[in-house]
C-alpha cells in the first residue's frame, strides 16, 4: 500500500522523463496553477485535471503502486510515456503541501486503475498456467534451435574469414573502405540470426573515425570479436556457464531461470541508450539483505520510452531471478510485495584500487564485459589536465572518468554535490574508465542521479 506520508523527490520524478524536452515541459506543470480536482489514494493512485489549449481539461491518472514502476494514463494526444502532464502531476504530488489531497478517486480514474490491475492479475494467472501446463511442443522448439544454431555457425565462420581478410590486407584498408563495409557485414550477421555479432560489427565501423590511435582500438575489438566467434564455434568444449555467456553475447534468447531472490532492492541508477530502432533502459538494483547487484533491462521502440521505470533512490521489496551465464548480473523483476518507498539504505563502498581489481576478476568470466557496477566510497571529483578523475580521499589513487561521463551535465552536479568533500558514488567501471551514475553526500542525504 502507498502511504500518504511517503513522497518522492523532484529528482526521482524527473528521472522518469523520456527525454529532456519532456523533463522541461513537465517541470513547468509541477505547480498548482493549471490543475484542478487533484487527489491521491492509499492504494497508490494519483489523479487530476490539467488545463490545456482546448476547452476540456486533460484527465491524468497515475498508478504509483504498479509492480514495474508507475503506470500512466492521460487524455492528451502525446505519444510519450510519461507525458508532460503526468510528470507535472507527479511533481505536484511529490511537493506535498496539500496540493494533491487524499480521497476517493473519481470514476474515470478508478475504472482505469481497477481495469489495469485486473488485467495484470489475469496475465499472471495465465503465465503461471502456461508454465505449468507446458503447452509448447518441445520437439518443434528443439528443431528451431538447431536450425538457428546452424545459421549462427555459418555466420560466425563467414565473419572469421572477413576478419582474416581485413588483417591480411592491413587495417588502413578499413579507413579507406568506409562504413559501408561494416554495415554490409553486419547485415550478413543479422541474416545469420546473430544480432550480438551484428552489433559488435557496427561498433567496429565507427572506430576508424574515432581519432588518434584508432588502429590499436580496432585491432583490440577485432580480437574480442574473433574470440567470440571461436567461443561459439568451439562451444562444446567450454564450461556450461561460459557457454551460456557466449550464447548471450551472440544474441540468442534466454530465460531468467535462476531461483527467485526476495530482497529489499535499492534502485541505484536508471538510464537509457538509443539507436535508430530501439531504446534500451538499464536499471541497477542493490539487494540490502543479499548484497547482490542486479541489472534489469527494458526495451521500447525508437522514440518511445520503455515501460519499466523505477525511481532512483527508492527501495522495493520484490523477487528477481537471474539470467544464465558466467558473471552475468542481468535479472528479471518478479513479484513485487510493496511499492517503491524512500529508504536510508546505501550500498557498501570500495576504493578505486578495489574497483579496478573487481573489473579484472570479472573479465575472467566474461572477456567481452565492458564494465562492472561498483560503488566508490569517499572519493572526490578532481580535474586532471583536460580530463576529470575520482580521487580516493584517503589514498594516493584515482580512477579517470570515461569520455562519455566528462561530456554529461551530471559531472557538474557531482562536482557541486561534493564541493571538494568526499562523496559516495555508484557507477560503471571498465577499461575506458569510470562512469558515475548516482551519488550520495557524506552523512545523511538523498541520492542524486547523475545520468
C-alpha positions as a printed NumPy array, in Angstrom:
array([[  0.   ,   0.   ,   0.   ],
       [  1.233,   3.509,  -0.746],
       [  1.256,   5.669,   2.363],
       [  0.129,   9.275,   2.115],
       [  3.196,  10.416,   4.055],
       [  5.611,   8.941,   1.505],
       [  6.733,  11.43 ,  -1.11 ],
       [  9.295,  11.101,  -3.857],
       [ 11.808,  13.831,  -4.573],
       [ 11.632,  16.012,  -7.672],
       [ 14.802,  14.345,  -8.985],
       [ 13.179,  10.914,  -8.674],
       [ 10.145,  12.108, -10.619],
       [ 12.134,  13.836, -13.365],
       [ 14.302,  10.726, -13.777],
       [ 11.199,   9.069, -15.272],
       [ 11.019,  11.572, -18.15 ],
       [ 11.561,  10.015, -21.595],
       [ 13.679,  12.956, -22.811],
       [ 14.964,  16.412, -21.905],
       [ 12.048,  18.195, -23.595],
       [  9.515,  16.256, -21.504],
       [ 11.538,  16.984, -18.369],
       [ 11.456,  20.71 , -19.06 ],
       [  7.767,  20.78 , -20.001],
       [  6.804,  18.626, -17.015],
       [  8.658,  20.934, -14.627],
       [  6.524,  23.854, -15.799],
       [  3.364,  21.9  , -14.932],
       [  4.573,  20.995, -11.433],
       [  2.677,  23.899,  -9.859],
       [ -0.952,  24.067,  -8.77 ],
       [ -1.995,  26.723, -11.349],
       [ -3.154,  24.529, -14.265],
       [ -4.523,  21.722, -12.07 ],
       [ -7.963,  21.067, -10.604],
       [ -9.753,  18.171,  -8.875],
       [ -6.441,  16.565,  -7.909],
       [ -6.258,  13.741,  -5.411],
       [ -4.485,  10.595,  -4.254],
       [ -5.499,   7.338,  -2.629],
       [ -3.92 ,   4.94 ,  -0.143],
       [ -3.898,   2.322,  -2.929],
       [ -1.293,   4.31 ,  -4.863],
       [ -3.382,   6.268,  -7.384],
       [ -2.828,   9.966,  -8.178],
       [ -5.168,  11.903, -10.456],
       [ -6.039,  15.387, -11.643],
       [ -7.401,  17.584, -14.432],
       [ -4.892,  19.781, -16.28 ],
       [ -5.98 ,  22.832, -18.273],
       [ -4.73 ,  22.681, -21.845],
       [ -5.232,  24.689, -25.008],
       [ -8.752,  23.345, -25.54 ],
       [-11.957,  23.867, -23.587],
       [-11.823,  20.427, -21.952],
       [ -9.035,  19.721, -19.451],
       [ -6.841,  16.667, -19.803],
       [ -7.615,  13.758, -17.474],
       [ -4.376,  12.427, -15.971],
       [ -4.104,   9.414, -13.677],
       [ -1.038,   7.552, -12.39 ],
       [ -0.762,   4.162, -10.699],
       [  2.264,   4.559,  -8.414],
       [  1.89 ,   1.096,  -6.886],
       [  2.407,  -0.752, -10.189],
       [  4.934,  -3.595,  -9.861],
       [  7.028,  -2.438, -12.83 ],
       [  7.091,   1.22 , -11.9  ],
       [  4.495,   3.971, -12.317],
       [  1.841,   3.474, -14.996],
       [  0.208,   6.439, -16.701],
       [ -2.991,   7.406, -18.481],
       [ -3.646,  10.85 , -19.933],
       [ -6.267,  12.049, -22.404],
       [ -3.731,  14.294, -24.159],
       [ -2.545,  13.283, -27.67 ],
       [  1.125,  12.874, -26.669],
       [  2.786,   9.548, -27.531],
       [  5.42 ,   9.941, -24.816],
       [  5.199,   7.969, -21.589],
       [  5.071,   9.626, -19.192],
       [  3.752,  12.742, -20.889],
       [  4.412,  16.228, -19.524],
       [  1.051,  16.222, -17.706],
       [  1.873,  13.008, -15.838],
       [  5.286,  14.396, -14.871],
       [  3.729,  17.647, -13.724],
       [  1.134,  15.834, -11.618],
       [  3.811,  13.663, -10.019],
       [  5.879,  16.753,  -9.219],
       [  2.824,  18.387,  -7.667],
       [  2.187,  15.241,  -5.605],
       [  5.853,  14.957,  -4.59 ],
       [  5.86 ,  18.532,  -3.339],
       [  3.228,  17.795,  -0.698],
       [  1.65 ,  20.815,   0.946],
       [ -1.923,  19.645,   0.354],
       [ -1.868,  20.306,  -3.405],
       [ -2.884,  16.666,  -4.001],
       [ -5.163,  15.777,  -1.067],
       [ -6.144,  12.22 ,  -0.085],
       [ -9.558,  10.949,  -1.04 ],
       [-11.546,   8.517,  -3.181],
       [-10.755,   8.585,  -6.916],
       [-13.324,   9.836,  -9.446],
       [-14.983,   7.218, -11.64 ],
       [-12.722,   7.803, -14.654],
       [ -9.574,   7.317, -12.581],
       [-10.881,   4.414, -10.517],
       [-12.136,   2.47 , -13.535],
       [ -8.776,   2.75 , -15.306],
       [ -6.827,   1.683, -12.233],
       [ -9.071,  -1.257, -11.423],
       [ -9.156,  -2.382, -15.044],
       [ -5.39 ,  -2.459, -15.486],
       [ -4.826,  -4.203, -12.145],
       [ -7.377,  -6.841, -13.079],
       [ -5.691,  -7.379, -16.454],
       [ -2.331,  -7.696, -14.734],
       [ -3.757, -10.298, -12.355],
       [ -5.238, -12.282, -15.245],
       [ -1.919, -12.168, -17.101],
       [ -0.029, -13.501, -14.072],
       [ -2.558, -16.315, -13.772],
       [ -2.291, -17.139, -17.478],
       [  1.517, -17.102, -17.339],
       [  1.528, -19.425, -14.347],
       [ -0.939, -21.781, -16.02 ],
       [  1.043, -21.791, -19.255],
       [  4.302, -22.551, -17.446],
       [  2.725, -25.372, -15.504],
       [  0.998, -26.999, -18.458],
       [  3.95 , -26.798, -20.851],
       [  1.695, -26.37 , -23.866],
       [  4.603, -25.779, -26.267],
       [  5.929, -28.538, -28.488],
       [  9.408, -29.401, -27.13 ],
       [ 10.417, -31.269, -30.279],
       [  9.465, -28.356, -32.54 ],
       [ 11.372, -25.978, -30.25 ],
       [ 14.44 , -28.234, -30.411],
       [ 14.353, -28.273, -34.218],
       [ 14.046, -24.483, -34.362],
       [ 17.008, -24.115, -32.006],
       [ 19.105, -26.477, -34.132],
       [ 18.284, -24.571, -37.333],
       [ 19.208, -21.277, -35.721],
       [ 22.459, -22.715, -34.348],
       [ 23.41 , -23.827, -37.849],
       [ 22.741, -20.343, -39.233],
       [ 24.787, -18.719, -36.449],
       [ 27.637, -21.135, -37.115],
       [ 27.618, -20.236, -40.799],
       [ 27.599, -16.538, -39.912],
       [ 30.454, -16.893, -37.422],
       [ 32.504, -18.83 , -39.989],
       [ 31.935, -16.129, -42.596],
       [ 32.858, -13.414, -40.095],
       [ 36.111, -15.199, -39.285],
       [ 37.013, -15.127, -42.959],
       [ 36.193, -11.428, -43.242],
       [ 38.323, -10.591, -40.199],
       [ 41.196, -12.594, -41.661],
       [ 40.871, -10.728, -44.97 ],
       [ 40.914,  -7.398, -43.104],
       [ 44.096,  -8.209, -41.209],
       [ 45.751,  -9.705, -44.269],
       [ 45.107,  -6.528, -46.251],
       [ 46.105,  -4.188, -43.422],
       [ 43.981,  -2.068, -41.062],
       [ 44.48 ,   1.007, -43.247],
       [ 42.063,  -0.564, -45.685],
       [ 39.301,  -0.252, -43.085],
       [ 39.588,   3.542, -43.157],
       [ 39.565,   3.654, -46.95 ],
       [ 36.584,   1.291, -47.28 ],
       [ 34.356,   3.475, -45.097],
       [ 31.345,   2.41 , -43.039],
       [ 29.637,   0.576, -45.899],
       [ 31.97 ,  -2.402, -45.489],
       [ 30.907,  -2.88 , -41.879],
       [ 27.222,  -2.306, -42.493],
       [ 27.175,  -4.984, -45.174],
       [ 28.955,  -7.41 , -42.827],
       [ 26.532,  -6.558, -40.018],
       [ 23.608,  -7.253, -42.34 ],
       [ 25.057, -10.692, -43.03 ],
       [ 25.16 , -11.366, -39.282],
       [ 21.522, -10.304, -38.975],
       [ 20.68 , -12.805, -41.727],
       [ 22.556, -15.4  , -39.676],
       [ 20.289, -14.607, -36.682],
       [ 23.255, -13.435, -34.594],
       [ 22.263,  -9.884, -33.507],
       [ 25.074,  -9.739, -30.946],
       [ 27.669, -10.228, -33.67 ],
       [ 25.904,  -7.653, -35.854],
       [ 26.006,  -5.045, -33.08 ],
       [ 29.725,  -5.576, -32.491],
       [ 30.475,  -5.338, -36.208],
       [ 28.626,  -1.994, -36.38 ],
       [ 30.712,  -0.738, -33.469],
       [ 33.855,  -1.626, -35.431],
       [ 32.694,   0.621, -38.248],
       [ 32.85 ,   3.735, -36.045],
       [ 36.413,   3.154, -34.813],
       [ 38.385,   4.369, -37.9  ],
       [ 36.811,   7.815, -37.442],
       [ 37.346,   7.938, -33.664],
       [ 40.574,   9.913, -33.613],
       [ 44.275,   9.222, -32.986],
       [ 45.175,   5.665, -32.056],
       [ 42.213,   4.116, -33.849],
       [ 44.238,   1.22 , -35.404],
       [ 45.095,  -0.07 , -31.918],
       [ 41.472,   0.159, -30.791],
       [ 40.285,  -1.541, -33.973],
       [ 42.749,  -4.378, -33.509],
       [ 41.646,  -4.862, -29.886],
       [ 37.964,  -5.017, -30.826],
       [ 38.657,  -7.342, -33.762],
       [ 40.475,  -9.659, -31.348],
       [ 37.488,  -9.716, -28.988],
       [ 35.149, -10.409, -31.907],
       [ 37.432, -13.223, -33.066],
       [ 37.384, -14.631, -29.521],
       [ 33.574, -14.576, -29.503],
       [ 33.458, -16.328, -32.886],
       [ 35.829, -19.015, -31.654],
       [ 33.855, -19.381, -28.438],
       [ 30.727, -20.157, -30.455],
       [ 32.458, -22.477, -32.907],
       [ 34.086, -24.388, -30.032],
       [ 31.235, -24.137, -27.542],
       [ 31.099, -27.9  , -26.977],
       [ 34.458, -27.659, -25.205],
       [ 33.522, -24.753, -22.919],
       [ 32.236, -24.988, -19.342],
       [ 28.457, -24.708, -19.12 ],
       [ 28.363, -21.214, -17.571],
       [ 30.804, -19.817, -20.152],
       [ 28.753, -21.414, -22.941],
       [ 25.721, -19.512, -21.642],
       [ 27.761, -16.293, -21.682],
       [ 28.819, -16.883, -25.296],
       [ 25.211, -17.572, -26.306],
       [ 24.145, -14.342, -24.621],
       [ 26.881, -12.315, -26.349],
       [ 25.955, -13.842, -29.715],
       [ 22.403, -12.635, -29.133],
       [ 20.499, -15.879, -28.577],
       [ 17.428, -15.587, -26.334],
       [ 17.452, -16.943, -22.793],
       [ 15.054, -17.063, -19.885],
       [ 15.661, -15.903, -16.33 ],
       [ 15.773, -19.385, -14.823],
       [ 17.63 , -18.6  , -11.595],
       [ 15.822, -19.116,  -8.276],
       [ 13.808, -16.04 ,  -7.252],
       [ 15.617, -13.912,  -4.673],
       [ 13.339, -11.894,  -2.413],
       [ 15.018,  -8.807,  -1.036],
       [ 14.711,  -5.11 ,  -0.346],
       [ 16.108,  -3.803,  -3.633],
       [ 17.53 ,  -0.285,  -3.704],
       [ 17.193,   1.367,  -7.134],
       [ 20.762,   2.52 ,  -7.732],
       [ 20.517,   4.028, -11.211],
       [ 18.382,   4.192, -14.336],
       [ 19.396,   5.447, -17.769],
       [ 18.516,   4.963, -21.435],
       [ 20.568,   4.382, -24.557],
       [ 19.008,   4.594, -28.002],
       [ 19.681,   3.802, -31.634],
       [ 17.528,   4.202, -34.727],
       [ 15.411,   1.143, -33.888],
       [ 15.417,   0.624, -30.128],
       [ 15.606,   2.38 , -26.775],
       [ 17.251,   0.302, -24.038],
       [ 16.741,   1.137, -20.373],
       [ 19.243,  -0.125, -17.795],
       [ 18.191,  -0.211, -14.14 ],
       [ 20.704,  -1.203, -11.452],
       [ 19.455,  -2.69 ,  -8.174],
       [ 21.228,  -3.495,  -4.902],
       [ 19.836,  -6.128,  -2.522],
       [ 20.113,  -4.886,   1.048],
       [ 19.954,  -8.386,   2.565],
       [ 21.66 , -10.481,  -0.125],
       [ 24.342,  -7.916,  -1.029],
       [ 23.743,  -8.729,  -4.704],
       [ 23.748,  -6.244,  -7.559],
       [ 21.291,  -6.933, -10.386],
       [ 20.633,  -5.362, -13.781],
       [ 17.142,  -5.02 , -15.236],
       [ 16.806,  -4.343, -18.963],
       [ 13.7  ,  -2.925, -20.605],
       [ 13.146,  -2.032, -24.259],
       [ 11.   ,   0.379, -26.228],
       [ 10.571,   1.064, -29.93 ],
       [ 12.511,   4.03 , -31.297],
       [ 11.06 ,   7.261, -29.95 ],
       [  9.164,   5.545, -27.115],
       [ 10.403,   5.087, -23.577],
       [ 10.485,   1.52 , -22.21 ],
       [  7.639,   0.626, -19.868],
       [  9.724,  -0.392, -16.849],
       [ 10.588,   2.661, -14.732],
       [ 11.792,   2.665, -11.117],
       [ 12.628,   5.918,  -9.317],
       [ 16.277,   6.124,  -8.259],
       [ 16.89 ,   6.16 ,  -4.521],
       [ 13.726,   4.244,  -3.592],
       [ 13.604,   0.686,  -2.277],
       [ 11.148,  -2.018,  -3.328],
       [ 10.561,  -5.39 ,  -1.754],
       [ 10.437,  -7.83 ,  -4.653],
       [ 11.776, -11.024,  -6.187],
       [ 14.321, -11.064,  -9.004],
       [ 15.569, -14.071, -10.995],
       [ 18.997, -14.202, -12.651],
       [ 19.697, -14.984, -16.301],
       [ 22.188, -17.772, -17.102],
       [ 25.851, -17.099, -17.847],
       [ 29.178, -16.797, -16.057],
       [ 29.446, -13.479, -14.272],
       [ 26.116, -12.267, -15.636],
       [ 24.259,  -9.715, -13.487],
       [ 21.141,  -9.391, -15.637],
       [ 17.94 , -10.38 , -13.874],
       [ 14.175, -10.257, -14.363],
       [ 11.854,  -8.476, -11.965],
       [  9.314, -10.853, -10.482],
       [  6.592, -10.41 ,  -7.903],
       [  6.633,  -7.119,  -6.025],
       [  5.335,  -7.126,  -2.465],
       [  5.267,  -3.378,  -1.818],
       [  5.544,  -0.265,  -3.985],
       [  8.834,   1.656,  -4.103],
       [  9.397,   3.701,  -0.962],
       [ 12.11 ,   6.004,   0.441],
       [ 14.865,   4.272,   2.373],
       [ 18.135,   5.056,   4.156],
       [ 19.804,   2.003,   2.574],
       [ 23.09 ,   2.641,   0.776],
       [ 25.392,   0.108,  -0.877],
       [ 28.795,  -0.527,   0.74 ],
       [ 31.671,   1.243,  -0.979],
       [ 35.218,   0.366,  -2.023],
       [ 38.406,   2.096,  -3.075],
       [ 39.363,   2.857,  -6.672],
       [ 42.043,   0.148,  -6.487],
       [ 39.485,  -2.433,  -5.396],
       [ 37.166,  -1.299,  -8.211],
       [ 39.753,  -1.974, -10.925],
       [ 40.551,  -5.333,  -9.338],
       [ 36.865,  -6.253,  -9.435],
       [ 36.675,  -5.453, -13.137],
       [ 39.781,  -7.536, -13.819],
       [ 38.314, -10.502, -11.948],
       [ 35.024, -10.188, -13.847],
       [ 36.839, -10.407, -17.186],
       [ 37.856, -13.973, -16.358],
       [ 34.205, -14.984, -16.511],
       [ 33.194, -12.69 , -19.379],
       [ 36.042, -11.376, -21.591],
       [ 33.562,  -9.197, -23.544],
       [ 32.445,  -7.265, -20.473],
       [ 32.675,  -3.5  , -20.977],
       [ 32.257,  -2.585, -17.31 ],
       [ 31.107,  -3.742, -13.882],
       [ 28.9  ,  -1.917, -11.356],
       [ 30.816,  -0.606,  -8.347],
       [ 30.238,   1.861,  -5.532],
       [ 33.2  ,   4.051,  -4.655],
       [ 33.442,   5.25 ,  -1.061],
       [ 34.936,   8.616,  -0.073],
       [ 36.064,   9.874,  -3.452],
       [ 36.474,  13.461,  -4.621],
       [ 35.955,  14.621,  -8.242],
       [ 39.095,  16.43 ,  -9.351],
       [ 40.39 ,  17.848, -12.66 ],
       [ 43.258,  16.014, -14.331],
       [ 44.575,  18.228, -17.104],
       [ 41.848,  18.315, -19.742],
       [ 40.068,  15.411, -18.085],
       [ 38.476,  14.537, -14.726],
       [ 39.028,  11.767, -12.216],
       [ 37.616,  10.45 ,  -8.943],
       [ 40.391,  10.515,  -6.366],
       [ 40.405,   8.471,  -3.151],
       [ 40.174,  10.832,  -0.191],
       [ 42.303,   8.5  ,   1.952],
       [ 44.863,   7.225,  -0.581],
       [ 47.003,   8.414,  -3.47 ],
       [ 44.927,   6.636,  -6.152],
       [ 42.239,   7.696,  -8.614],
       [ 40.015,   6.495, -11.468],
       [ 39.707,   8.54 , -14.679],
       [ 36.209,   9.337, -15.899],
       [ 35.14 ,   7.974, -19.273],
       [ 34.872,  10.422, -22.202],
       [ 31.09 ,   9.987, -22.142],
       [ 30.909,  10.91 , -18.459],
       [ 33.016,  14.038, -18.991],
       [ 30.567,  15.25 , -21.647],
       [ 27.446,  14.907, -19.463],
       [ 25.968,  17.647, -17.278],
       [ 25.884,  15.094, -14.459],
       [ 29.606,  15.732, -13.941],
       [ 28.875,  19.259, -12.754],
       [ 26.123,  18.012, -10.454],
       [ 28.673,  15.671,  -8.928],
       [ 31.223,  18.466,  -8.526],
       [ 28.587,  20.697,  -6.897],
       [ 27.431,  17.901,  -4.579],
       [ 30.997,  17.233,  -3.47 ],
       [ 32.199,  20.808,  -3.091],
       [ 35.661,  19.347,  -2.532],
       [ 34.458,  16.927,   0.163],
       [ 34.317,  13.108,  -0.17 ],
       [ 31.143,  11.543,  -1.587],
       [ 29.893,   8.015,  -2.247],
       [ 29.416,   7.325,  -5.977],
       [ 27.813,   4.399,  -7.778],
       [ 28.691,   3.789, -11.413],
       [ 30.216,   1.509, -14.03 ],
       [ 33.961,   0.78 , -14.028],
       [ 35.6  ,  -0.552, -17.196],
       [ 38.591,  -0.324, -19.486],
       [ 37.654,   3.208, -20.587],
       [ 37.408,   4.49 , -17.024],
       [ 34.547,   5.15 , -14.603],
       [ 31.06 ,   6.447, -15.446],
       [ 29.311,   7.93 , -12.373],
       [ 25.566,   7.334, -12.29 ],
       [ 24.398,   8.187,  -8.74 ],
       [ 25.994,   9.917,  -5.759],
       [ 25.301,  10.445,  -2.074],
       [ 26.828,  13.155,   0.142],
       [ 28.692,  12.242,   3.317],
       [ 26.286,  11.569,   6.191],
       [ 22.536,  11.807,   5.601],
       [ 21.263,  12.902,   2.238],
       [ 19.174,  11.876,  -0.765],
       [ 20.599,  10.073,  -3.777],
       [ 21.477,  12.413,  -6.637],
       [ 21.123,  10.951, -10.124],
       [ 23.952,  11.913, -12.465],
       [ 22.889,  10.208, -15.723]])
